[in-house]
Amino acid sequence: MKRFLLSVAAVAGLTAIGGCDKPTGEDCRAAISNMEKLLGNDPAASGRTSENEGEVRRCKGGSSREAVACAKRATTTAELKACDFMSTKPKKD
């Protein structure tokens, strides 16, 4: 029984490490900050300096590392839109 549990734990650990395509909170904050600047909503310019942790959580849970990296690198709104970082899922009826 112990072998079985150890095997399950090892497989679960490898799956969690190898199969995770989720971005870090720091990467999400950088991507969101860049997006705000490109869209003209720079928090420093508007006086809003606190980070929106709800957006960071949503980014971490619903974005891929690739999309976040793309959003961090974007220098124009067209590049940002091509990243699929701002896309929203269609509402279900």
N, C-alpha and C positions, 0 to 999 in steps of 0.2 A: 504494500500500500504506500509506503514511504517513497519508493521508486516512482510510482505513478504520479504522486503529488509533486515530486521534484521535477519530473519530466514536464508536467503541465506548467509549472512555474517557469521552467527554462524556456519553453516554447512561447509562453505569454510575454516573457521579458524580451526575447529576440524579436517578436512581432512588434512590441511597443517601440523598440529601438530602431529597427530596420524599416518598419512600415509607416513611420510618422512623417507626414508631409506638412505639418502645421508650423507656422511661423512663431517666433518668440514674441513676447510682449514688447521688448525693445525694438525689434524690427517693425512691429505693427505701429508703434508710436512714431517711428521715423517716417513710415509710409503715410500715415495719417497727417503728420505735420507737413510733408511735402505736398500732399493732395490739397491741404488747406491753403498753402502758399500759392499753388498753381491756380486754384479756383478763386483767389482773392479773399480768402477767409483766414488770413494769418492771425493766429491767436495773440501773438505779441503786439501786432498793430491794433487789434481790437480791444486790448486790455484784458483779454481772457487768457490767463496764464496757467490755470489748472488743466490737467489732462483729463480728457473724457474717457474714463476707464470703461464705460459701457461700450464705447466704440472699439476700444482695444480688445475687450473680451470677445466681441462679435468678430473682429478681425482674426483673432487667434483660433476661434472655433470654426469659422466659415471660409477662411482664405487659405490658399496654398502658399508655400514658401516662395514659389516661382512668381506668383502674382504680386506678393508683397515686395519682393526684390525688384520687380519691374516698376512698381509704383514708387519705390524709393529712388530709382534711377531716372524716372521721367522728368523731362525738362519742359514739356509743353502739355497742354490739356489733351491734345490728340494722342500723344504717347501714353498719357495716363489712361485715357479711355480704352486704348488697345490692350491694356494690362488685364482687363477683366477684374480689376480690384474694386471698382465702384458698382459692378453689376448687382442687380437685385433679383431675387427669385420671383417668378410670377405668383400672384395671389391665387390660392385655391378657392373655388366657389363652393 
